[in-house]
Each structure stands twice: as C-alpha cells, then as structure tokens.
Amino acid sequence: MNADFFKEAYPAIIERFGGDQELEIEIELRDSRVEFGIEDAADITFFTTVSFKFKLANSRIFILYDQLDLLTGIDLSVDQEILFGQL
C-alpha cells in the first residue's frame, strides 16, 4: 500500500512524503467484550476499540494514529424453527 491510497482522507501524507511512499498499517482490537440480554438493548451487543497505526515502510516511526470505537448489536428471533438475525 502506498500513500496515494489515502490521498482523499489524509492529503498531508502525500504532501510530506510523496504519493509513491510505501506505508505499513497495524490494526489492533482492544477492550473487546460481548454482552447478552442487556435491558433496552439488542440481544447480543459487541463493543471494541479499533486502532489504526500507519508508518513508513521499513521504519519504526508511526506517522498517523487513528482510533474508532465500535458498537454492534444483534437481535435474534426464532419463527417456525428458523433462526433470524438482524444486525
């Protein structure tokens, strides 16, 4: 993957390092948990924090770090022996 891939989201990377600069990305899931049957919520709820770390290829220095908190709910029901799920 190179810097040109992120030209819309992070144009400063191209301005500083050029569009042909190879990048490495690390994706990490932290603080993940699943909860079942919370009152006034979905049947199954999944929480996690996704972090994205970008660095120049063959470098140890990260040039960009971003984090996203993710919450997903799943409702399940059974009708005539068929399991239905709604995300």
C-alpha positions in Angstrom: 0.0 0.0 0.0 1.3 3.5 -0.7 0.5 7.0 0.4 -1.6 7.7 -2.8 -4.2 5.2 -1.5 -5.0 7.7 1.3 -5.0 10.9 -0.7 -8.6 11.8 0.0 -8.6 11.1 3.7 -5.1 12.3 4.6 -3.7 14.6 1.9 -0.9 15.8 4.3 0.8 12.4 4.0 1.3 12.9 0.2 2.4 16.5 0.7 5.1 15.5 3.2 6.3 12.0 1.9 5.0 11.8 -1.7 2.4 9.6 -3.3 4.8 6.7 -4.0 5.9 6.3 -0.4 5.1 2.8 0.8 3.2 2.5 4.1 2.6 -0.2 6.6 -0.6 -0.4 8.6 -1.2 -2.1 12.0 -4.8 -2.8 13.1 -5.5 -3.6 16.7 -8.7 -4.6 18.5 -8.7 -3.6 22.2 -11.1 -3.8 25.1 -13.4 -6.1 23.2 -16.4 -7.5 25.0 -19.7 -9.3 24.3 -22.8 -8.8 26.4 -26.0 -10.7 26.2 -29.6 -9.5 27.0 -28.9 -6.0 28.3 -32.1 -4.2 29.2 -33.4 -1.9 26.4 -30.7 -3.1 24.0 -30.0 -5.8 21.4 -30.0 -9.5 22.3 -26.2 -9.6 21.8 -24.0 -6.5 21.9 -20.4 -6.3 20.9 -18.1 -3.5 21.9 -14.5 -2.9 20.8 -12.0 -0.2 20.1 -10.2 -0.5 16.7 -6.9 1.4 16.4 -5.1 2.0 13.1 -1.4 2.9 13.1 0.4 3.9 9.9 4.1 4.1 9.4 6.6 4.4 6.6 7.8 1.1 5.2 10.8 -0.3 7.0 10.6 2.4 9.7 9.8 2.2 13.4 8.2 5.7 13.5 4.4 6.0 13.2 3.2 8.9 11.1 -0.5 8.6 11.8 -2.7 7.0 14.5 -6.5 6.8 14.5 -9.0 5.1 16.7 -12.6 4.1 16.3 -15.0 2.9 19.0 -17.3 0.2 17.5 -20.7 -0.9 18.9 -22.7 -3.6 17.1 -26.0 -5.0 18.2 -27.6 -8.3 17.0 -31.2 -9.2 17.6 -32.2 -12.8 17.3 -35.6 -14.4 16.9 -37.0 -17.9 16.1 -40.0 -18.3 13.9 -41.2 -21.8 12.9 -37.8 -23.3 13.8 -35.9 -20.8 11.6 -33.4 -18.5 13.3 -33.4 -14.9 12.1 -30.7 -12.4 12.9 -30.8 -8.6 12.5 -27.6 -6.7 12.7 
